[in-house]
Amino acid sequence: MQAVILVGGLGTRLRPLTCNTPKPMLPVANRPFIDHVFSLLKRHGITEIILAIQYLSEAFEKFYGDGSQFGLELTYVHEKEPLGTAGAVKNVQQYLNGTFLVFNGDVLTDLDLTALIRFHTEKESKLTISLVPVEDPTAYGLVELDESRRVQRFLEKPRWEDVTSNLINAGTYVIEPDVFRYVPPAQFYMFERGLFPVLLQTGDPMFGFPSNAYWMDIGTPEKYLEVHHDLLMGKIGDNFPGQEIGPRVWMGEKTEVDPSARLMGPAIIGSKCLIEPGVKITGPVVIGNNCVVGADATIEDAVIWDNVRVGAQSALRNCVMAGNSEVGQGATIGGGTVIADNCSIGDGNKLEKGIRIWPGVSIPANAITF
Ligand code: GTP
């Protein structure tokens, strides 16, 4: 079976991390996020993958090429303008050869794809939506099913008294290509507001597949950090790069850790890093390749990409630092702060309260200290 992965979104909620990197290529546990999606597909025997690309499209092909080195057969289909989720699938129609899977390229899940596909076939469904339960149904668009699990209705953020379902769309579908006759070509068109209501009207069988699989998108900085927590805590099975040198602490090759540094997992440290004397790392933490953490710095609940320098005595907590950036000495970075790539944060600055620093910004020493 083929899978179409939608990877063309702008990722506006994750800016500035997505200014120079498309959301599905952001590093997650030191691998491009989409690699985790590829792993799931491969576990279920799916290697023929069509990537619907648009925003910063060259990043995918540059890294993965034709996919053969990764055990994949990749086809890239570019949209001139963003076509929305269903419009993007319509745009790849000519490459499809039968029933296929659609994935949002920003969702981490361990969904049983084999069971989903079997369910779709048994029900003779035209379009099957994977569903996950949520605690507060009033905050989401819900999907109401009948006893046979056929979709009856879509409810957008209902009041508590109108709640009849706690299931939301998890963004993974199994689809018969012929339903795309309802989707206009070369136009912006969405599954939720376009194709799904049309299929309810036409009476084409559309089913929901509820499961308690792990499910989380990386759509915001908070969720990006949360996905790291869950991966590192083992909530969803994964292999991490490097060797496990302590309880849930993985380290890459040629990384040097001073004996006086304390590493408390879960943590992943990339290769060719230098962790200087007195450093304290308290997981969940991910540090990329070629990073230097200066003496007596502390890092807790943070994700740091490749080629980052953290100055001596700095404290990083609950933050993301993108690649090729540096923080000077004695700085404090916390409270959900996001620092984009190629930034320089001078000595002594205190960045808190979810502040977002755009790519290439330099902040002089002691400029922000409130
Ligand atoms: P936000 O701007 O923060 O909402 O992010 P986004 O642009 O990624 O949108 P959203 O999170 O709703 O997208 C879900 C998935 O669909 C992501 O993997 C996107 O890359 C993808 N996607 C969204 N819109 C398009 C589109 O117009 N074309 C293609 N090819 N993919 C899309």
Residues whose N, C-alpha, C, O or C-beta is under 5 A from the ligand:
A	BS01	GTP	L6 V7 G8 G9 L10 G11 T12 R13 L14 A52 I53 Q54 P82 L83 G84 T85 A88 N104 G105 D106 G219
